[in-house]
Amino acid sequence: MNKIGKIVIVAVLVLAVAVVFAVKQMGKEDTNTDVSLNTASAAPQAKTNISKQNKDTQKSNALPRLVDLGAGKCIPCKMMAPILEELKEEYAGWLKVEFIDVWENPNAGKEYGIKLIPTQIFYDASGKELFRHEGFFSKEDILAKCKEFGVDLVSSELPVFERLTPAQTDKRLKDTVCYMCDRDINERTIVMVQTDKGPVRLCSAHCYFIMYSCLTEDKSGFEKKVSVTDWNTKQSVPATDAVFLYGQDETAGKPWIKAFADRQAAIKERTESGGNILALAALQEKELSHRCGFCERACYPQDAAKVIVADGVHTWGCCSHCALGVAARTGKDIEVHEKDRLTRQEIVVKTFEGKIASLEPKTSVAWFGQHKRPDGTRVSAGCFHQGFFVNTDNLKKWIEQNPYETGRLIPISQALADKMKLSPEQIKKACKIGECTPK
């Protein structure tokens, strides 16, 4: 073999080796690419799983959020403060409540795009804005809005409690029950009003003046229809001929009234029990000097709820519900100081723009006394059968002690809302009993 042939053979062998080596390298590169691809495909999958896990965790920990943007000194913002605290406390773990003072943090106002304060913005658990509201926003309206958007918060609704049938049948004779207050009549203090349909019997001179203050008929000479009972003899005496001994209870300061046919008998009683001797006209002036700020019925401040109107005017509510009605009649914010009907513990209600702004104690509830009409419908049982209680337990105890009471428990916010719905004409007629006739 010549030299050229040997060179060709060597070149072919080298080329073959190179081809084999190249093929092997290509196989290795393909294998690395596959691993690389597998690794790449596996990494995103792992990342996706981790992200999903984080997202699920975040979702389980995420809460609907209420953001209130206001300031520490604006009036409606101040009224919102206790509401926000209540929501934060009552719905912990279900609703996140935040307050941002935009006076201290003005950039927040721009960030949230608010126009005035306070502004409330509600977000669902994913962070999506559901709604926003400008101005004072009552607690009940906030919860109602949440419910409207399907946000399932733990219910803080009051337990259902009602008694629509008396616990025992009232077997008292009609003549022994006061027309106004439904209490038993003391035979020494009976007041009787004559009407075309028969006599109306009342337990006291005070109940008479309550009735008188809310009559819609012409009351000229009305006193001639009235007779009172002599404290000593228990005999009926025309009210215009009687003299009255007017005094006050030493502990509660509540007035009491005794009628006498004879002035000397009144003077003698005064030496034993104290008080002042008054003629009917003077007694009427005194009895009508304090009126309910809602329905204008005569009332004693010792029995009534104290109402402070926003402009500084002080008035009274003859019952707890009428006290709330002052907000409807005046169109102004009010502060009501009422007493638990069982324990006499004070309950304070503050309103703002026709809504409950604060309530102390927060557990306080209202009793809506009702009775059934012959047609089966239920209506208010009257001012003597309404009341506030610091909690449901007190209400139930009071109901047990008053077997004739019927009605239902309602939130105080509902009692206010019912009054705010009344038209001016309805307010004008509230608690009026029209022509005086027997039941």
Protein Blocks (a to p, Z undefined) as FASTA:
>chain_A
ZZklmmmmmmmmmmmmmmmmmmmmmmmmmmmmmmmmmmmmmmmmmmmmmmmmmmmmmmmm
pccdddddddfkbmklmmmmmmmmmmmmmmgokaccddddfklmmmlmmmnopabdcddd
dddfkopafbdcedjddfklmmmmmmmnopacddfbdcddddfbdfbdcfbdfklpcfkl
opacdfklcccdddfkbccddfbfklmmmmmmmccbdfehklmmpccddfklopacdfkl
pccdddddfklopacddddfbfklmmmmmmmngpadddfklmmmmmmmpccfklopacdf
klmccdddfkopacddfbfklmmmmmmmnopacddddddfklopacddddeehiafbdcd
fkbccdddddddfkopacdebjklgccdfbfklmmmmmmmmmmbgcddddfklmmmmmmm
pcfklmmmgoiabjaddZZ
